[in-house]
């Protein structure tokens, strides 16, 4: 049979037409086998920064870093049908930096999820584990606590609620909440505050991020999206930036001391 070849000029014309009709994502999927139009990418290669192996070794033991883990267990009735996502990360509140240290996605039975997660936690010297409780709630958290206790590990366990999708253009269906959650970590990338372990370069984690909002699987983006929630749970905030760039610093005019005195002596009653 004869195969019809499409020239670059034809592709360019079709792409321009798709852009005008706002069907560029469909064009990329059907003609180029790419899930998301590159023009609409949220994550690009330019946003990916990398730490060194030496930096990761420092993170392994230094008290300057908060070492945590996000676990997103499979929610299918057949636990091996869906991937379980595990992200080991670290935060340095003094230097305003987040490090994605390990990214694992595997088909695991319910009983194997805590075993695998705690194995990675031991290798990365992680002492705080966050587990999404939706789906296998009751099975997963008790399973984790039992494994932590049996092994005598100095690990704190936090349970993360899935939450609900706020108003916004996140699509419909079960992926809407995942699109919203993925957006929570994106500003940190855009501000240059996220660093990947060098072994993650070009891997599935970055491929899924570049395919957002239509990745082949959500396990990595879902886990990374939980990192800001984990920071909030721990009360972790970044250090103050001493001076904003290109922004004039205006003096504070509020005199709270005087206001306190006026309230104490009843001056606020005067008209």
C-alpha positions as CSV (number, residue, x, y, z in Angstrom):
1,X,0.0,0.0,0.0
2,X,1.1,3.5,-0.7
3,X,1.9,5.8,2.3
4,X,1.2,9.5,2.0
5,X,4.0,11.7,3.2
6,X,3.2,15.0,4.9
7,X,5.7,17.8,4.3
8,X,7.0,20.1,6.9
9,X,5.1,23.0,5.2
10,X,1.8,21.1,5.5
11,X,2.5,20.4,9.2
12,X,3.3,24.0,9.8
13,X,0.0,25.1,8.1
14,X,-2.0,22.5,10.1
15,X,-0.3,23.7,13.3
16,X,-1.2,27.3,12.6
17,X,-4.8,26.3,11.9
18,X,-5.0,24.3,15.1
19,X,-3.6,27.3,17.1
20,X,-6.3,29.5,15.7
21,X,-9.0,27.0,16.6
22,X,-7.5,26.3,20.0
23,X,-7.0,22.6,19.1
24,X,-3.2,22.5,19.3
25,X,-3.2,19.8,22.0
26,X,-5.3,17.6,19.7
27,X,-3.0,18.3,16.8
28,X,0.1,17.3,18.8
29,X,-1.5,14.1,20.0
30,X,-2.8,13.0,16.6
31,X,-0.1,14.1,14.3
32,X,3.1,14.1,16.5
33,X,2.2,11.6,19.2
34,X,3.0,14.2,21.9
35,X,0.4,14.5,24.7
36,X,0.7,18.3,25.1
37,X,1.4,21.1,22.8
38,X,4.9,22.4,23.4
39,X,3.7,26.0,23.1
40,X,1.5,25.4,26.2
41,X,4.0,23.6,28.4
42,X,4.1,24.6,32.0
43,X,7.3,22.7,32.7
44,X,10.2,23.1,30.2
45,X,13.8,22.0,30.2
46,X,14.8,25.5,31.2
47,X,13.0,25.1,34.6
48,X,15.0,22.0,35.5
49,X,18.0,22.6,37.7
50,X,20.3,20.0,39.2
51,X,22.3,19.6,42.3
52,X,25.5,17.6,42.4
53,X,26.2,14.3,44.0
54,X,28.3,16.1,46.6
55,X,25.3,18.3,47.5
56,X,23.1,15.2,47.8
57,X,25.7,13.7,50.2
58,X,25.6,16.9,52.2
59,X,21.8,16.8,52.3
60,X,22.0,13.2,53.6
61,X,23.4,14.2,57.0
62,X,23.2,17.9,57.5
63,X,20.8,19.3,60.0
64,X,20.2,22.3,57.7
65,X,17.9,20.2,55.6
66,X,14.4,18.8,56.4
67,X,14.3,15.4,54.7
68,X,10.8,14.2,53.8
69,X,9.0,11.7,51.6
70,X,5.6,11.7,49.8
71,X,3.9,8.4,49.2
72,X,0.9,8.2,46.9
73,X,-0.4,4.6,47.1
74,X,-2.2,2.9,44.3
75,X,-6.0,3.5,44.7
76,X,-7.2,0.6,42.6
77,X,-9.0,-2.3,44.0
78,X,-6.3,-4.4,42.4
79,X,-3.3,-2.6,44.0
80,X,-0.9,-3.7,41.3
81,X,-3.0,-2.2,38.5
82,X,-1.9,1.4,39.2
83,X,1.5,2.8,40.0
84,X,2.4,3.8,43.6
85,X,4.5,7.0,43.5
86,X,7.3,7.7,46.0
87,X,9.2,11.0,46.1
88,X,12.0,11.6,48.5
89,X,12.7,15.4,48.9
90,X,14.6,17.8,51.1
91,X,14.0,21.5,52.0
92,X,16.5,24.1,53.1
93,X,14.4,26.9,54.6
94,X,17.6,29.1,55.0
95,X,18.5,29.0,51.3
96,X,15.0,28.8,50.0
97,X,15.6,25.5,48.1
98,X,13.7,22.3,47.5
99,X,15.6,19.2,46.4
100,X,13.9,16.2,44.6
101,X,16.2,13.4,45.6
102,X,14.5,10.2,44.5
103,X,11.5,9.5,42.3
104,X,10.1,5.9,42.2
105,X,6.9,4.6,40.5
106,X,6.2,0.9,40.9
107,X,3.3,-1.6,40.9
108,X,3.1,-2.6,44.5
109,X,0.6,-4.6,46.6
110,X,-0.8,-2.8,49.7
111,X,1.5,-4.7,52.0
112,X,4.6,-3.8,49.9
113,X,4.0,0.0,49.8
114,X,5.3,0.7,53.3
115,X,8.2,-1.8,52.9
116,X,9.4,-0.1,49.7
117,X,8.8,3.4,51.0
118,X,10.7,2.8,54.3
119,X,13.5,1.1,52.4
120,X,14.0,4.3,50.4
121,X,13.6,6.4,53.5
122,X,16.4,4.5,55.2
123,X,18.7,5.0,52.1
124,X,17.9,8.7,52.0
125,X,18.0,9.2,55.8
126,X,14.4,10.5,55.7
127,X,12.6,10.8,59.0
128,X,9.3,12.4,58.0
129,X,6.9,10.5,55.7
130,X,3.7,11.9,54.3
131,X,1.1,9.4,53.0
132,X,-2.0,10.3,51.0
133,X,-4.8,8.7,52.8
134,X,-7.5,8.8,50.1
135,X,-8.4,5.4,48.6
136,X,-6.9,2.8,50.9
137,X,-7.4,4.9,54.1
138,X,-7.4,2.7,57.2
139,X,-5.3,0.0,55.5
140,X,-2.4,2.2,54.4
141,X,-1.9,4.3,57.5
142,X,-2.2,1.4,60.0
143,X,0.1,-0.6,57.7
144,X,2.7,2.1,57.8
145,X,2.5,2.5,61.5
146,X,2.9,-1.2,62.1
147,X,6.0,-1.4,59.8
148,X,7.6,1.7,61.4
149,X,7.0,0.3,64.9
150,X,8.2,-3.2,64.0
151,X,11.5,-1.8,62.6
152,X,11.9,0.7,65.4
153,X,12.5,3.5,62.9
154,X,12.7,7.2,64.1
155,X,10.1,8.3,61.5
156,X,7.2,10.7,61.9
157,X,4.1,9.8,59.9
158,X,1.8,12.4,58.5
159,X,-1.4,11.7,56.6
160,X,-2.4,14.0,53.7
161,X,-6.0,14.6,52.7
162,X,-6.6,14.7,48.9
163,X,-8.7,17.9,49.3
164,X,-11.0,19.2,46.7
165,X,-10.6,20.9,43.4
166,X,-11.0,24.7,43.7
167,X,-12.6,26.8,41.0
168,X,-10.4,27.2,38.0
169,X,-9.7,25.7,34.6
170,X,-8.5,22.3,35.7
171,X,-10.7,20.2,33.5
172,X,-13.2,17.7,34.6
173,X,-13.2,14.1,36.0
174,X,-10.7,12.5,38.4
175,X,-7.7,14.2,36.8
176,X,-8.9,17.7,37.7
177,X,-7.7,17.5,41.3
178,X,-4.4,16.2,40.1
179,X,-4.0,19.1,37.7
180,X,-4.7,21.5,40.5
181,X,-2.3,19.8,42.9
182,X,0.5,19.7,40.3
183,X,0.2,23.5,40.0
184,X,1.1,23.9,43.7
185,X,4.8,23.1,43.1
186,X,5.0,24.9,39.7
187,X,5.7,28.4,41.2
188,X,8.8,27.0,43.0
189,X,10.2,25.8,39.7
190,X,9.4,29.1,38.1
191,X,11.2,30.9,40.9
192,X,14.3,28.7,40.4
193,X,14.0,27.1,43.9
194,X,13.8,23.4,42.9
195,X,16.7,21.2,42.2
196,X,16.7,17.6,40.9
197,X,19.1,14.9,41.8
198,X,21.4,14.5,38.7
199,X,20.2,10.9,38.1
200,X,16.7,12.2,37.5
201,X,17.8,14.2,34.5
202,X,15.7,13.2,31.4
203,X,13.8,10.6,33.3
204,X,10.2,9.8,33.8
205,X,9.6,12.5,36.4
206,X,10.7,15.3,34.0
207,X,8.9,13.7,31.0
208,X,5.6,13.6,32.9
209,X,6.1,17.2,34.0
210,X,6.7,18.3,30.4
211,X,3.5,16.4,29.4
212,X,1.4,18.2,31.9
213,X,-1.6,18.6,31.9
214,X,-1.9,15.3,30.0
215,X,0.8,13.0,31.4
216,X,0.6,9.3,30.8
217,X,0.6,8.8,34.6
218,X,0.1,11.2,37.5
219,X,2.1,9.5,40.2
220,X,5.2,11.8,40.1
221,X,3.4,15.1,39.6
222,X,0.8,14.2,42.3
223,X,3.6,13.5,44.8
224,X,5.6,16.6,44.0
225,X,2.4,18.7,44.2
226,X,2.1,17.6,47.8
227,X,5.4,19.1,48.8
228,X,4.0,22.6,49.5
229,X,1.3,20.9,51.7
230,X,3.9,19.0,53.5
231,X,5.9,22.2,54.2
232,X,2.7,23.8,55.5
233,X,2.1,20.8,57.7
234,X,5.5,21.3,59.3
235,X,5.3,25.0,59.5
236,X,8.2,25.5,57.1
237,X,8.5,28.8,55.4
238,X,11.4,30.2,53.3
239,X,13.8,32.8,54.7
240,X,13.0,36.5,54.2
241,X,14.5,38.1,51.1
242,X,16.2,41.2,52.3
243,X,15.5,43.3,49.3
244,X,13.1,42.9,46.4
245,X,14.8,43.5,43.1
246,X,13.6,46.6,41.2
247,X,11.0,47.4,43.9
248,X,11.2,50.6,45.9
249,X,11.1,49.9,49.7
250,X,8.6,52.2,51.4
251,X,8.9,52.9,55.1
252,X,6.3,51.5,57.4
253,X,4.1,54.3,58.8
254,X,2.1,52.3,61.4
255,X,2.9,53.2,65.0
256,X,1.7,50.1,66.8
257,X,3.2,51.3,70.1
258,X,1.1,54.4,70.0
259,X,-2.0,52.5,69.0
260,X,-1.5,50.2,72.0
261,X,-1.2,53.2,74.4
262,X,-4.3,54.8,72.9
263,X,-6.3,51.6,73.4
264,X,-5.1,51.2,77.0
265,X,-5.9,54.8,78.1
266,X,-9.3,54.9,76.2
267,X,-8.2,57.5,73.6
268,X,-10.0,55.5,71.0
269,X,-13.3,56.7,72.4
270,X,-12.6,60.3,71.5
271,X,-14.2,61.7,68.3
